Amino acid sequence: MRLIRLTANYISEIIAGKIGTNQSQLESCSLALGSFDGLHRGHQELIRGVRTSRDRLGLDSGALFTFMQHPRQLLDPGAEPFLLTTWRAKLALLQELECQVIVAADFCPELSRLSYEEFVEKFLVGYLGMKHLVAGYDIHLGADRRGTAATLEELGRTLGYTVEVIPPVRSGEDIISSSAIRKALTAGDLSVAADMLGRPYAIWGEVTPGDRRGREIGFPTANIQPLEAMKLLPETGVYAAKVQVPGDVVAPGTPGILERVTESLPEVDLQGDILSAAPCDWAIFGGMLNFGYVPTFHGEGLVEPRVEANIFGFEGDLRGRNVKVEWIKKLRPEKKFDGADELVAQLKKDQDHARQVLGLA
């Protein structure tokens, strides 16, 4: 997977005509563009369209043009967490989807002010060598969102590219979109979100020290801090989950392992460039997690909710390590109990329920 970075300074130079005028970065390409937050089933259809049209038309490359930062992060800096996929998770998913070239641009005022005609001519055709555009049915590019499927197709007759429009992808009667997935997650409806995504909703996080109360009552937990502060988390409550832990802390044959997988969580620098995308060995366990304010042990509750996962059968040390958590099903709302004994009785019921959900009963 090749990464082409377009920093704000680089974008300014392309717009000014200082670079990118003599030779395209790619000999010829089929291309799709967007924020791709979530990389849901609709996005996956665009990616398939890029791959198949590249082969059908005999083009050199298939490319995705996307942004390092979601535009909303810059346009609405005070927004509540909303990201479905962080940059590192997005790179990992794109690698799984066999994307050939990723064009990662900084979203900047100069770029947002461009007309769609100038954007397509200078960036997509001139700089990237686009010969075929794979567009979503609701595409809108450029200042005032004037770059629609119809106007882009008309422009293509002048600039020498063709356009393919992908129709909406549905989950039941609903059109799949990032906003629809966010709505399902904030309502705790993990099954709807998973169907739209094509996979369980997941977060990557670092295991940080907790208060060890779970261990004291017989339900040790990993305190998981999401790697990205703007990552959207489902509504608070108790969930059945799967937890993916580094394989080097789990001996082969350890009871409780559901599966061993090879997956990459790309390492990136401060600019978002890939430092390493080497695949790693991971072990997946069943579990249950509480996402909430822990009111039983913290009076009126913590100031910020936290993720605590009880991993079935796991006994290693995960402090300082990254793990992946898949949220499978909400079991119940978070509740304040009268004491540890009442909480433990409920946790035993939650554990049985989670095992049933995960097919471990």
Secondary structure, DSSP 4 states (H G I P E B T S, - for coil): -EEEEE-HHHHHHHHTTSSSSSS-SSSSEEEEES--TT--HHHHHHHHHHHHHHHHHT-SEEEEEEESS-HHHHH-TTPPP-BSS-HHHHHHHHHHTT-SEEEEEPP-HHHHHS-HHHHIIIIIIIIT-EEEEEEETT--BSGGG-B-HHHHHHHHHHHT-EEEEEPPPEETTEEP-HHHHHHHHHTT-HHHHHHHHTS-EEEEEEEE----HHHHTT---EEEEES-TTB----SEEEEEEEEEEGGGS-TT-TTEEEEEEE---EE-TT--EEE---EEEEEEEEEEEEE--TTTSTT--SS-EEEEEETT--S--TT-EEEEEEEEEEE-----SSHHHHHHHHHHHHHHHHHHTT--
